[in-house]
Amino acid sequence: MYKLDRSHAPEFRVPEDFSLTQPEKFTLASGASLFWIPTPNLDAIKIEITGKGQRTALPLSQTLLPSFTLQMLLEGTKSKSSDEIASLLDFHASEISPISTFSHEGLSLLSTRIQLFHVLPLLLEIILQPTFPEDILAKKKSQRKLSIQLEKEKTASLAGQLFRQNLFGTHHPYGVDIDLQHVDEITPEQLEFYAKNMLWQETEIFVTGNFSPAEWELVKENLAQIPVRRYSQSVALPTMTSNAQTHVTRENAVQSSLRLGKLSIPKNHPDFIALSVFNTLLGGYFGSRLIKNIREDKGHTYGIYSTLAEIGESNYWVVAADVQKDFTQEVIREIGIEIEKLSSEEVTDDELEILRNYQIGQMLAQFSSTFDLMDRFRAVHYAGLDLDFYQRKLDFLKTFTAEDILRIGQKYFKDQELIEVIVG
């Protein structure tokens, strides 16, 4: 009888083959691009309908218009009330949710094969015949105002907002400070205008599900009814005006919320994968340099992390932490020290292998289901890439060296000025 030896961790094995099936692409009669990943043994269905985000094309005072429009699509059509829509979705075990970012906006439908054709007509009705009831809009505006007020009281939320404001400028759509006046700006007439003229630009549809040939033809026939508008000419965004430092004092705060960062590079940049490895080692996982130094050794924070983020067509890198107020400046110095070390000293072989195994394991875990596969595809598709990106990433993770990390540190971090925000 085989006896399990628990005195040694299981050997980590890097897969030799990492084959990802690209989605099938179709062009609907409407002109929309449709991407489909079949799921032969799974009857759950997910349909995501997105168009180019138009938030940057609006006046700053209307920055909340896209998100309000998408939320209000679900609150009434010409033949159904908000309650009727909710009851139908509940009865058919389905869910429709807004998708709203600076780059893309739309709706997501989660259903099952047996229920899909009961809710597809409802989805089309929500898209094509919304009514934007004033009483429900008033409630949503009141709720959003309360949410804004509560968020402004949180040091972490305020620090995040101020960091983006410092990074892009107060008159830039990415840096605008959401306030109660932005909520007051929203009217049913604006919602109707946005839905009829600005939603569904360059529509793309992502479908994950199991269908018979006849069912698939019916799905495409239904989805072809969704509008496809020509993408309006890109709006020239204001020049970014960065502010190096902001410190907001909160006398009663026990902790300070800290943000340090700068603009970064997009996914399609040749250095992006190497930069993501550098970021992980610095502050991207629980064994990172920042965690070991500032949490484990000094106990100045419960958690500190660094991340590569994207907002619209821009990308940035940021370190975020809530730290003991009296040690804020020490934490900032220690972050600088760790960045300097990774930019001037080679990583040890042991640390390198721990990082390598973690990164490979984390990446493979992102493909545990077909839904995950479509999510990963969308993430790179929006950057003009395809699933081959992940094969290139795995190849790099298998072979990167201490010199690769050092090169990234010297190129993107050494002697670089960082934007600094402290709230607390």
C-alpha positions as CSV (number, residue, x, y, z in Angstrom):
1,M,0.0,0.0,0.0
2,Y,1.4,3.4,-1.0
3,K,2.1,5.7,2.0
4,L,1.9,9.4,1.5
5,D,5.1,11.2,2.7
6,R,3.8,14.4,4.3
7,S,7.3,15.6,5.4
8,H,8.0,17.0,1.9
9,A,5.9,19.3,-0.2
10,P,4.8,17.9,-3.5
11,E,7.1,18.5,-6.4
12,F,6.1,21.5,-8.5
13,R,6.0,20.5,-12.2
14,V,5.8,23.1,-14.9
15,P,3.5,21.9,-17.7
16,E,5.3,21.2,-21.0
17,D,2.2,22.0,-23.1
18,F,0.0,24.9,-22.6
19,S,-2.6,24.9,-25.4
20,L,-5.4,27.4,-25.3
21,T,-8.2,27.2,-27.9
22,Q,-8.9,30.5,-29.5
23,P,-12.6,31.5,-29.6
24,E,-14.4,31.0,-32.8
25,K,-15.1,34.4,-34.5
26,F,-18.3,35.3,-36.4
27,T,-19.6,38.5,-37.9
28,L,-23.3,38.9,-37.4
29,A,-25.7,40.4,-39.9
30,S,-25.6,43.6,-37.9
31,G,-21.8,43.9,-38.3
32,A,-21.1,43.0,-34.7
33,S,-18.1,40.7,-34.0
34,L,-19.1,37.6,-32.0
35,F,-16.6,35.4,-30.2
36,W,-17.7,31.9,-29.0
37,I,-16.1,29.3,-26.8
38,P,-18.1,26.1,-26.8
39,T,-18.6,24.2,-23.5
40,P,-19.7,20.6,-24.5
41,N,-20.2,19.4,-20.9
42,L,-21.5,22.6,-19.3
43,D,-24.9,24.0,-19.7
44,A,-24.2,27.4,-18.0
45,I,-24.3,30.2,-20.5
46,K,-22.6,33.6,-20.4
47,I,-23.1,36.4,-22.9
48,E,-21.2,39.7,-22.6
49,I,-22.1,42.5,-25.0
50,T,-19.8,45.5,-25.0
51,G,-19.2,48.6,-27.0
52,K,-16.5,51.2,-26.8
53,G,-16.7,53.3,-23.7
54,Q,-17.8,56.9,-24.2
55,R,-17.2,58.4,-20.8
56,T,-14.2,60.4,-22.1
57,A,-16.4,62.0,-24.8
58,L,-18.7,63.6,-22.3
59,P,-18.3,66.8,-20.3
60,L,-16.8,66.1,-16.9
61,S,-20.1,67.1,-15.3
62,Q,-21.7,64.1,-17.0
63,T,-19.0,61.6,-16.0
64,L,-21.7,59.3,-14.2
65,L,-24.0,59.2,-17.2
66,P,-22.7,55.9,-18.7
67,S,-23.0,54.0,-15.4
68,F,-26.4,55.4,-14.6
69,T,-27.6,54.6,-18.1
70,L,-26.5,51.0,-17.9
71,Q,-28.1,50.5,-14.4
72,M,-31.3,52.1,-15.5
73,L,-31.7,49.8,-18.6
74,L,-32.8,47.1,-16.1
75,E,-35.4,49.3,-14.4
76,G,-38.2,49.3,-17.0
77,T,-39.1,48.8,-20.7
78,K,-42.1,49.8,-22.7
79,S,-43.9,46.6,-21.7
80,K,-42.3,45.6,-18.3
81,S,-41.8,47.3,-15.0
82,S,-38.6,47.0,-12.9
83,D,-40.3,44.4,-10.7
84,E,-41.5,42.4,-13.7
85,I,-38.0,42.3,-15.1
86,A,-36.5,41.2,-11.8
87,S,-39.2,38.5,-11.3
88,L,-38.7,37.1,-14.8
89,L,-34.9,36.9,-14.3
90,D,-35.4,35.3,-10.9
91,F,-38.0,32.7,-12.3
92,H,-35.6,31.7,-15.0
93,A,-32.5,31.6,-12.7
94,S,-30.8,34.2,-14.8
95,E,-28.9,37.5,-14.1
96,I,-28.2,40.6,-16.2
97,S,-25.5,42.9,-15.0
98,P,-23.9,46.2,-16.3
99,I,-20.4,46.3,-17.6
100,S,-18.9,49.7,-17.1
101,T,-15.3,50.9,-17.5
102,F,-13.6,53.8,-19.2
103,S,-12.7,51.6,-22.2
104,H,-15.9,49.4,-22.6
105,E,-19.5,49.4,-21.5
106,G,-22.4,47.0,-21.9
107,L,-24.4,44.2,-20.3
108,S,-23.6,40.6,-19.2
109,L,-26.2,37.8,-19.2
110,L,-25.7,34.7,-17.0
111,S,-28.2,31.9,-17.6
112,T,-28.5,28.2,-18.5
113,R,-29.1,26.4,-21.7
114,I,-32.6,25.4,-20.8
115,Q,-33.6,29.0,-19.7
116,L,-31.6,31.1,-22.2
117,F,-34.3,31.4,-24.9
118,H,-36.8,32.6,-22.3
119,V,-34.5,35.5,-21.3
120,L,-32.9,36.4,-24.6
121,P,-36.1,38.3,-25.7
122,L,-36.0,40.2,-22.3
123,L,-32.3,41.1,-22.9
124,L,-33.2,42.5,-26.3
125,E,-36.2,44.4,-24.9
126,I,-33.9,46.0,-22.2
127,I,-31.5,47.1,-24.8
128,L,-34.0,48.3,-27.4
129,Q,-36.9,49.6,-25.4
130,P,-35.8,51.2,-22.1
131,T,-38.0,53.8,-20.4
132,F,-35.9,55.2,-17.5
133,P,-38.6,55.7,-14.9
134,E,-38.1,59.0,-13.0
135,D,-39.1,57.5,-9.6
136,I,-36.5,54.8,-9.8
137,L,-33.9,57.2,-11.1
138,A,-34.6,59.4,-8.1
139,K,-34.0,56.5,-5.7
140,K,-30.8,55.5,-7.5
141,K,-29.5,59.1,-7.4
142,S,-30.2,59.2,-3.6
143,Q,-28.4,55.9,-3.1
144,R,-25.4,57.1,-5.2
145,K,-25.1,60.3,-3.2
146,L,-25.0,58.4,0.1
147,S,-22.4,56.0,-1.4
148,I,-20.2,59.0,-2.5
149,Q,-20.4,60.6,1.0
150,L,-19.5,57.3,2.7
151,E,-16.6,56.7,0.4
152,K,-15.2,60.2,1.0
153,E,-15.0,59.4,4.7
154,K,-12.8,56.3,4.0
155,T,-9.1,57.2,3.9
156,A,-8.3,54.4,1.5
157,S,-11.0,55.5,-1.0
158,L,-9.9,59.1,-0.8
159,A,-6.2,58.2,-1.3
160,G,-7.1,56.2,-4.4
161,Q,-9.1,59.1,-5.9
162,L,-6.4,61.6,-5.0
163,F,-3.7,59.4,-6.6
164,R,-5.6,59.3,-9.9
165,Q,-6.2,63.0,-9.6
166,N,-2.5,63.6,-9.0
167,L,-1.6,61.3,-11.9
168,F,-3.8,62.7,-14.6
169,G,-5.0,66.1,-13.4
170,T,-8.2,67.4,-12.0
171,H,-9.6,68.3,-15.5
172,H,-8.9,64.9,-17.0
173,P,-11.7,62.3,-17.2
174,Y,-9.5,59.7,-15.4
175,G,-8.7,62.1,-12.5
176,V,-12.1,63.8,-12.0
177,D,-13.3,63.8,-8.4
178,I,-16.8,62.3,-8.3
179,D,-19.1,64.6,-6.3
180,L,-22.8,65.0,-5.5
181,Q,-23.1,67.6,-8.3
182,H,-22.3,64.9,-10.8
183,V,-25.3,62.9,-9.5
184,D,-27.6,66.0,-9.7
185,E,-26.6,66.4,-13.4
186,I,-28.3,63.1,-14.4
187,T,-31.8,63.4,-16.0
188,P,-34.1,60.9,-17.8
189,E,-33.6,62.9,-21.0
190,Q,-29.8,62.4,-20.8
191,L,-30.2,58.7,-20.1
192,E,-32.4,58.3,-23.1
193,F,-30.0,60.3,-25.3
194,Y,-27.0,58.3,-24.2
195,A,-28.8,54.9,-24.8
196,K,-30.0,55.9,-28.2
197,N,-26.9,57.6,-29.5
198,M,-23.7,56.6,-27.6
199,L,-24.1,53.0,-26.3
200,W,-23.2,50.1,-28.5
201,Q,-20.4,51.6,-30.5
202,E,-18.3,48.9,-32.4
203,T,-20.3,46.3,-30.5
204,E,-18.5,43.0,-29.7
205,I,-20.2,40.0,-28.2
206,F,-18.5,37.2,-26.2
207,V,-20.5,33.9,-25.7
208,T,-19.5,30.9,-23.6
209,G,-21.9,28.0,-23.8
210,N,-23.1,24.7,-25.1
211,F,-25.5,24.8,-28.1
212,S,-26.9,22.5,-30.8
213,P,-26.4,23.8,-34.3
214,A,-30.0,24.9,-34.5
215,E,-29.7,26.7,-31.1
216,W,-26.6,28.4,-32.1
217,E,-28.2,29.8,-35.2
218,L,-31.1,31.1,-33.1
219,V,-28.6,32.7,-30.6
220,K,-26.9,34.5,-33.5
221,E,-30.2,35.6,-35.0
222,N,-31.2,37.1,-31.6
223,L,-27.9,38.8,-31.0
224,A,-27.9,40.3,-34.5
225,Q,-30.7,42.6,-33.3
226,I,-28.4,44.5,-30.9
227,P,-27.4,47.9,-32.3
228,V,-23.9,48.4,-33.8
229,R,-23.0,52.1,-34.0
230,R,-20.0,53.4,-35.8
231,Y,-17.3,54.4,-33.3
232,S,-17.3,58.2,-33.0
233,Q,-14.0,59.9,-33.6
234,S,-11.7,59.7,-30.6
235,V,-11.9,62.8,-28.4
236,A,-8.6,64.5,-27.7
237,L,-8.1,64.1,-23.9
238,P,-6.7,67.0,-21.9
239,T,-3.0,67.1,-21.3
240,M,-2.1,65.2,-18.1
241,T,-0.9,67.4,-15.4
242,S,0.7,65.4,-12.6
243,N,1.1,66.7,-9.0
244,A,4.0,65.0,-7.2
245,Q,2.7,65.1,-3.6
246,T,-0.6,65.4,-1.7
247,H,-1.0,65.0,2.1
248,V,-4.5,65.3,3.6
249,T,-4.5,65.3,7.4
250,R,-7.2,63.5,9.3
251,E,-6.6,64.2,13.0
252,N,-8.8,61.4,14.3
253,A,-7.3,58.8,11.9
254,V,-5.3,56.0,13.5
255,Q,-3.9,54.9,10.2
256,S,-2.6,56.6,7.1
257,S,-3.7,55.4,3.6
258,L,-0.7,55.6,1.3
259,R,-0.4,55.6,-2.5
260,L,2.9,55.7,-4.4
261,G,3.1,55.3,-8.1
262,K,3.6,56.5,-11.7
263,L,2.4,56.0,-15.3
264,S,3.3,52.6,-16.8
265,I,3.2,50.5,-20.0
266,P,0.3,48.6,-21.6
267,K,-0.1,44.8,-22.1
268,N,1.1,45.0,-25.7
269,H,4.4,46.5,-24.8
270,P,7.4,44.1,-25.1
271,D,8.4,44.7,-21.5
272,F,5.0,44.2,-19.9
273,I,5.4,40.5,-18.9
274,A,8.9,41.2,-17.4
275,L,7.5,44.2,-15.6
276,S,4.7,42.1,-14.2
277,V,7.2,39.7,-12.7
278,F,9.2,42.6,-11.2
279,N,6.0,44.0,-9.7
280,T,5.1,40.6,-8.2
281,L,8.4,40.3,-6.5
282,L,8.3,43.8,-5.1
283,G,4.7,43.8,-3.8
284,G,2.4,41.6,-5.9
285,Y,2.1,38.5,-3.6
286,F,2.2,37.4,0.0
287,G,5.9,36.5,-0.2
288,S,6.9,39.9,-1.8
289,R,9.7,42.1,-0.6
290,L,7.3,44.8,0.7
291,I,5.3,42.2,2.7
292,K,8.4,40.7,4.3
293,N,9.9,44.1,5.2
294,I,7.0,46.3,6.2
295,R,4.5,43.8,7.4
296,E,6.5,40.8,8.8
297,D,9.7,42.5,9.9
298,K,8.4,45.9,11.1
299,G,4.7,45.3,11.7
300,H,3.8,48.7,10.3
301,T,0.9,47.5,8.2
302,Y,-1.5,44.5,7.9
303,G,-1.2,44.5,4.1
304,I,0.8,46.3,1.4
305,Y,0.7,45.5,-2.2
306,S,1.8,46.9,-5.6
307,T,-0.1,46.4,-8.8
308,L,-0.1,47.3,-12.5
309,A,-3.5,48.8,-13.4
310,E,-5.2,50.2,-16.5
311,I,-7.8,52.9,-16.8
312,G,-9.2,53.6,-20.3
313,E,-6.2,54.0,-22.6
314,S,-3.7,54.7,-19.9
315,N,-1.7,52.4,-17.6
316,Y,-0.1,53.0,-14.2
317,W,1.7,51.3,-11.4
318,V,0.9,51.9,-7.7
319,V,1.9,50.8,-4.2
320,A,-1.1,50.9,-1.8
321,A,-1.1,50.4,2.0
322,D,-2.9,51.4,5.2
323,V,0.0,52.0,7.7
324,Q,0.4,53.1,11.3
325,K,0.2,56.8,11.2
326,D,3.4,57.4,13.2
327,F,5.4,55.3,10.8
328,T,4.2,56.7,7.5
329,Q,7.4,58.4,6.4
330,E,9.5,55.3,7.5
331,V,7.3,53.1,5.3
332,I,7.8,55.4,2.3
333,R,11.5,55.3,2.9
334,E,11.4,51.4,3.1
335,I,9.5,51.2,-0.2
336,G,12.2,53.3,-1.8
337,I,14.9,51.1,-0.3
338,E,13.2,47.9,-1.7
339,I,12.8,49.4,-5.2
340,E,16.5,50.5,-5.1
341,K,17.6,47.0,-4.1
342,L,15.7,45.4,-6.9
343,S,17.2,48.0,-9.3
344,S,20.8,47.4,-8.3
345,E,21.2,43.9,-6.7
346,E,20.5,40.6,-8.4
347,V,17.8,38.4,-6.8
348,T,19.0,35.1,-5.2
349,D,18.4,31.8,-6.9
350,D,16.1,30.6,-4.1
351,E,13.9,33.7,-4.2
352,L,13.9,33.5,-8.0
353,E,12.5,29.9,-8.0
354,I,9.9,30.7,-5.4
355,L,8.7,33.6,-7.5
356,R,8.8,31.5,-10.7
357,N,6.7,28.7,-9.2
358,Y,4.2,31.1,-7.7
359,Q,3.8,33.1,-11.0
360,I,3.3,29.9,-13.1
361,G,0.9,28.4,-10.6
362,Q,-1.1,31.7,-10.4
363,M,-1.3,32.0,-14.2
364,L,-2.5,28.4,-14.7
365,A,-5.1,28.9,-12.0
366,Q,-6.6,31.7,-14.1
367,F,-7.8,29.1,-16.6
368,S,-9.7,26.7,-14.3
369,S,-13.0,27.1,-16.3
370,T,-14.2,28.0,-19.8
371,F,-15.6,31.2,-18.4
372,D,-12.1,32.1,-17.1
373,L,-10.8,31.4,-20.6
374,M,-13.2,33.9,-22.1
375,D,-12.3,36.5,-19.4
376,R,-8.6,36.1,-20.1
377,F,-9.3,36.4,-23.9
378,R,-11.3,39.6,-23.4
379,A,-8.5,41.1,-21.3
380,V,-5.9,40.7,-24.0
381,H,-8.3,41.2,-26.9
382,Y,-9.0,44.7,-25.8
383,A,-5.2,45.3,-26.0
384,G,-5.1,44.1,-29.6
385,L,-3.7,40.7,-28.5
386,D,-5.0,37.1,-28.5
387,L,-4.5,34.0,-26.3
388,D,-1.0,33.5,-27.6
389,F,-0.1,36.2,-25.1
390,Y,-0.4,33.7,-22.3
391,Q,1.9,31.2,-24.1
392,R,4.5,33.9,-24.4
393,K,4.0,34.7,-20.7
394,L,4.5,31.1,-19.7
395,D,7.6,30.8,-21.8
396,F,9.0,33.9,-20.1
397,L,8.1,32.6,-16.6
398,K,9.9,29.4,-17.3
399,T,13.2,31.1,-18.3
400,F,13.5,34.6,-16.7
401,T,16.6,35.3,-14.8
402,A,17.9,37.7,-12.1
403,E,19.3,39.8,-14.9
404,D,15.8,40.3,-16.4
405,I,14.5,41.6,-13.1
406,L,17.5,43.9,-12.7
407,R,17.0,45.2,-16.2
408,I,13.4,46.1,-15.6
409,G,14.3,47.8,-12.3
410,Q,17.0,49.9,-13.9
411,K,14.8,50.8,-16.9
412,Y,11.5,51.7,-15.1
413,F,12.3,52.4,-11.5
414,K,15.8,53.5,-10.8
415,D,15.9,57.2,-9.9
416,Q,12.3,57.6,-11.0
417,E,10.2,60.2,-9.2
418,L,7.0,58.7,-7.8
419,I,3.7,60.5,-7.1
420,E,3.0,60.3,-3.4
421,V,-0.4,60.6,-1.7
422,I,-1.0,60.3,2.1
423,V,-4.4,60.5,3.7
424,G,-4.5,60.3,7.5
